């Protein structure tokens, strides 16, 4: 099985990429490759890509944040839009759940260097044909803060547990070490 998958992946890498309209961002190129791998049906169920790793050019900046964050969020939006449009065209979007996450949030108040500090709460986005749309949980307050950052209303492990249990069919407790209340974010088949 793995040898056959290896051969299919090698053949796939030799083919020209799908001619769908993807922007030239690194994340978009990565998602375009993921779409090709999904089409190849290799049996791989989890793919990981990243946008704006740490340091200069990443989300972890404490100075001159506005322009950098705007550019990164534009890349995120354009890349995900191209990916979902590509998969939707071939009726594959119901097979995909894309999830974004970060290891930290940002404070609300700007520091003296036009940036923000680290905080606990951060948004997560889920995209896919079987994702229930809308905001899950309470809308965050910009005035009722936790050490300058937004307060957590949903433990990120609830999102992970829901994806593990309801999407991947894996017992989340075995991976997360305890049971977390699932969220109503995925449509049943």
Residue pairs with C-beta under 8 A, 6 or more apart in sequence:
1 43
5 42
5 43
5 44
8 40
8 42
9 37
9 40
9 42
12 36
12 37
12 40
15 36
17 32
17 33
17 36
18 32
18 35
18 36
18 39
18 86
20 32
20 35
20 82
20 85
20 86
20 89
21 82
21 85
22 28
22 29
22 31
22 32
22 79
22 82
22 83
22 86
23 75
23 78
23 79
23 82
25 75
25 78
25 79
26 51
27 49
27 50
27 51
27 75
27 76
27 79
28 75
28 78
28 79
28 82
28 83
30 49
31 49
31 79
31 80
31 82
31 83
32 82
32 83
32 86
34 47
34 49
34 83
35 83
35 86
35 87
35 92
37 44
37 47
38 87
38 92
38 95
38 96
39 90
39 92
45 168
46 168
51 59
51 72
51 75
51 76
51 79
52 58
52 59
52 72
52 75
54 60
57 68
58 72
59 68
59 69
59 72
59 102
60 104
61 68
61 115
62 111
62 113
62 115
62 116
62 117
63 111
63 113
63 114
63 115
64 113
64 114
64 115
65 106
65 110
65 114
65 115
65 116
66 114
76 100
80 98
80 125
80 127
83 98
84 93
84 98
84 127
84 128
87 93
87 95
87 96
88 129
93 128
93 129
94 128
94 129
94 130
95 129
96 128
96 129
97 126
97 127
97 128
97 130
97 131
97 163
97 167
97 186
98 125
98 126
98 127
98 128
99 124
99 125
99 126
99 127
99 159
99 163
100 123
100 124
100 125
100 126
101 122
101 124
101 156
101 159
102 122
104 118
104 119
104 120
104 122
105 118
105 119
105 120
105 121
105 122
105 123
105 149
105 150
106 116
106 117
106 118
106 119
106 122
106 149
107 116
107 117
107 118
107 119
107 147
107 148
107 149
108 116
108 119
108 142
108 145
108 148
108 149
108 150
109 116
109 148
110 116
111 117
117 148
117 149
118 149
119 146
119 147
119 148
119 149
119 150
120 146
120 147
120 149
120 150
120 151
120 152
121 140
121 146
121 149
121 150
121 151
121 152
121 153
124 156
124 159
126 159
126 185
130 186
130 187
130 189
131 185
131 186
131 187
132 184
132 185
132 186
132 187
136 154
136 183
136 184
136 185
137 153
137 154
138 153
140 150
140 151
140 153
141 150
141 151
142 150
144 151
145 151
146 152
154 183
155 180
157 176
157 180
158 180
158 181
158 182
158 183
159 183
159 185
160 172
160 175
160 176
160 180
161 172
161 173
161 176
161 179
161 180
161 181
161 182
162 172
162 182
162 183
162 185
162 186
163 186
164 170
164 171
164 172
164 175
164 176
165 171
165 172
165 182
166 182
166 186
167 186
172 179
172 180
173 179
